[in-house]
């Protein structure tokens, strides 16, 4: 019976004995390919990075710009809804109190407050783009219901950088369709 201590050899010793008779490992100081000099592959990573950098930057800027367009659209949807909510609490039958509220609703849709102070919530948005309409209808049960609709028309989103322009697209803007909200007046 052999001593188990004599049978155990470390990994380096095992590799040296096994591969000493044949050369399967590359010689020291060379690359992984036979005959390749150490510095010959050094610039390959830089070239690959340069080739991929342009499409990746275009993709990143495109995502950022379309994300900004969605953000502005969402902002307009929320302000129109807030303006309709403000008008839903007032009676359109009373012109003395309803007239100032109409202007407050336009200011709320454009500036985010009823005093028209501060910049517009979206670049290029004006109170002239906000349309307000009230309509009275009758339900099937014969109850009269007054609806108020606030609508922003003609808003156009302007790109800061349009990556689609490099692919041949000529437009630097996205015209939004009408953004509207309708609520029942109390």
N, C-alpha and C positions, 0 to 999 in steps of 0.2 A: 504494500500500500504506500502510495506516494504522499508526501507532505503537500497539503494544499497551498502552503505559503510559497512553494517553489513554482507552482502552476500559474500564479497570478502575475501578470506583467502589465505595465502601464500602457496606455494607448499609443504613446509615441514610439515605444519599443516595438509594439505590435506592427504599426505602420511601417517602420523602418525595415523590419524583417520581411514583411509581406511584399513590399514594393521595391526592395533593393535590387532584385534581379531584373526587373523590367521598369521602364520609365513611362508611367502613366500620368504622373503629375508634371505640370510645366516647370521648366527650370526657374530657379529664383531670379527675380529681376525682370521677368518678361510678363507681357499681358496674357490674357486667356487664350488668344489665338497664336498659333505657331508663327514666329517671325514678326510679330507686331512689336514695335518699339514702345517704350513706356509712355511717351508724350504724344503719340499719334492719335489717340482717341480723346485727348483732353478737351478740345473745342466742340465735340459732338453734342454735348449737353447744352451748351450755349446756343448752338444753331437750332436745335430742336425747341428750346425755350423761345427763341426769337420767332420761329415759325408759328408757334401756338399762341404767343402773346397777343397778336393783332386780333384773331378771331375771339379770343377770350375777353379782351377789352370791349370789342364791339357788342358781344353778348351781354356783358355787365352793364354797359351804358344803355343798351336797348331795354333791358329789364328795369333799370332805374327810371328811364323816361316814361315807359308805359305804366309803371307803378305810380309815377307822379300824376299821370293822366287819370288813372283810376281814383287816386286820392282826391283830385280836384272834382271829379264827377260826384264822388261820394259826399264831399263837402256841399256841393250845390243841392244834392238831394235832401240833405239834412236841413239846410237853411230854408228851402222851399216848404218842407214839412213844418218847421217852426213858425214860419210866417202864416201858413194856413191854420195852425193851431191858435195863434194869436187872434186871427180874424174870426175863428169859430166861437170865441167867447163874447163877441159883440154883435149887436143887432143892426143889420143893414137897412132896416126900415127907418132908423133915426139918423138922418144925414148930418146933423150937428155933431154927434159923437163918433159917427162912423168915418167921416172924412179924414180926421187926423189919424185914425187907426190905420187907414189905408196907406198913408205915407209912412207910418211906423213899420208896417208890414214890409213895405218895399225896402226900407232901411235895414230891417232885420234880415231880409233875404240877401242883401248885398254886403252889409258890413258886420252882421252878427249881433247888432244892437239896435235899439229903436231910436237912437239919437243921431244916426248917420255919422258917427265919429269913428276915426281910425281908417285904416286902409281897407280896400275891398278884400273879401275872403278869397277870391280867385282873381288873378291878374286879368284886367280887361272887363270885368263885370261892372255894369252900371245899373242904376235904378230904372233906366229906360228899357232894359231887357226883361223887367219883371211885369207880368200882366196879371191882373186880379179880376175875377168874374164871380158874381153871385147868381144863383139860379134857384127858383122855387119850383118844387115838384110836389106831386101828391102821391102818396102811397096807395096800395090797393085797398087799404082800410079807410081811405079818405082823409088821412092825416097830412097836413101840409109840412113839408120838410124843405128847409133852405140849405143849399150847398154852397160852399165857397171853394174856388179853385185858384191856386197860385201857380203861375207858370213862368219859367225862365226860357226865353227863346233866343236863338242866334248866338249862343256862347260858343267860342272857338278856342280850343286848347292849342297853345303854341309850344313847340318843342324847343328846348335849349340846344340839344344835340340830337338829331334824328339819324340813327344808324342805318335806317332803311334807305336814306338818301345815297349811301355808298353802294347800295345794291340796285340803284336805278329808280327808286321812288321819287317823284317830283314834289310831293306835298310835304310841307313843314308844319302842317296844322291838322288837327282832328276836329271837325265840326260836330258838336254834341247835338243830339236830337233834343226836342223839347223836354224839359224836366218839369214835371208838374205833380201837385198833390191836391187832393180833394178831400174836404172834411165837412161834416154836418155842423151847421151853426146852431148853437143852443138858444 
